[in-house]
Amino acid sequence: MGQEGANAEFRAKYTGEPEPTIRWTRNNQPIKQTDRVDFGNAEGDAWLRINGLKQEDVAEYKCEAVNPVGRASSVANLALKRNKIKDNKKLNIC
């Protein structure tokens, strides 16, 4: 479980011959790299990083490795704790 405003990282290990293509999806839709979202893979390690978590990031994330022999995947769900809002306002009734 993540915290709003924090960062999250998903990692997956993979092997395959020939080298698999790695695909990341969010709720079964391809993920695009942005200023907050980065992903990549090297030497059997795939990663997805999300900076500054927001409620809109809550979703199912999947890493899929695909080559001509087949496919394998790993799925994780991101849930967030909401930040507590401090309210310093007071009301006095006399």
C-alpha positions as CSV (number, residue, x, y, z in Angstrom):
1,M,0.0,0.0,0.0
2,G,1.4,3.4,-1.0
3,Q,0.9,6.8,0.5
4,E,-0.4,9.8,-1.5
5,G,2.6,11.9,-2.6
6,A,5.1,9.1,-2.1
7,N,6.8,7.1,-4.9
8,A,6.1,3.5,-5.9
9,E,8.3,1.0,-7.7
10,F,7.2,-2.4,-9.1
11,R,9.9,-4.9,-10.1
12,A,9.7,-8.2,-12.0
13,K,12.4,-10.8,-12.8
14,Y,12.3,-12.5,-16.2
15,T,14.2,-14.9,-18.4
16,G,13.8,-16.2,-21.9
17,E,15.5,-17.2,-25.1
18,P,15.1,-15.3,-27.3
19,E,15.1,-12.2,-25.1
20,P,11.5,-11.3,-24.3
21,T,9.8,-8.0,-25.0
22,I,8.6,-6.4,-21.7
23,R,5.3,-4.6,-21.6
24,W,3.7,-2.8,-18.7
25,T,0.0,-2.2,-18.5
26,R,-2.4,-0.3,-16.1
27,N,-5.9,-1.8,-16.0
28,N,-5.0,-3.7,-19.2
29,Q,-4.0,-0.5,-21.1
30,P,-0.4,0.2,-22.2
31,I,1.5,2.6,-19.9
32,K,3.1,5.7,-21.4
33,Q,6.2,7.3,-19.9
34,T,5.6,10.7,-18.5
35,D,7.4,13.1,-16.1
36,R,5.9,11.0,-13.2
37,V,6.1,7.5,-14.8
38,D,9.2,5.7,-15.9
39,F,9.8,2.0,-16.8
40,G,12.5,-0.1,-18.4
41,N,14.3,-3.4,-18.3
42,A,17.8,-4.8,-18.3
43,E,19.6,-8.1,-17.6
44,G,16.4,-9.9,-16.5
45,D,15.1,-7.2,-14.3
46,A,12.0,-5.0,-15.3
47,W,10.9,-2.0,-13.3
48,L,8.1,0.6,-13.2
49,R,8.4,3.7,-11.1
50,I,5.6,6.1,-10.3
51,N,6.5,9.4,-8.6
52,G,4.2,11.6,-6.6
53,L,1.4,9.0,-6.2
54,K,-2.2,10.3,-6.7
55,Q,-5.5,8.6,-6.2
56,E,-5.8,8.3,-10.0
57,D,-2.8,5.9,-9.9
58,V,-4.8,3.3,-8.0
59,A,-5.1,0.4,-10.4
60,E,-3.9,-3.1,-11.4
61,Y,-0.4,-3.1,-12.9
62,K,0.9,-5.9,-15.0
63,C,4.3,-6.7,-16.3
64,E,4.3,-9.1,-19.3
65,A,7.3,-10.8,-20.9
66,V,6.6,-12.0,-24.5
67,N,8.7,-13.9,-27.0
68,P,8.0,-16.4,-29.9
69,V,7.9,-19.3,-27.3
70,G,5.2,-17.8,-25.2
71,R,4.3,-15.2,-22.5
72,A,4.5,-14.8,-18.8
73,S,3.1,-12.1,-16.5
74,S,3.0,-10.8,-13.0
75,V,0.2,-8.6,-11.6
76,A,0.1,-6.2,-8.6
77,N,-2.6,-3.9,-7.3
78,L,-1.7,-0.4,-6.1
79,A,-3.8,0.9,-3.2
80,L,-3.2,4.2,-1.4
81,K,-3.7,5.6,2.0
82,R,-5.1,9.0,1.9
83,N,-3.2,11.8,3.6
84,K,-4.8,13.2,6.7
85,I,-5.8,16.8,6.3
86,K,-5.1,18.9,9.4
87,D,-7.7,21.5,10.0
88,N,-6.6,24.2,12.4
89,K,-9.9,26.1,12.2
90,K,-11.9,26.5,15.4
91,L,-15.4,27.5,16.2
92,N,-16.3,29.0,19.5
93,I,-19.9,29.5,20.7
94,C,-20.4,31.8,23.6
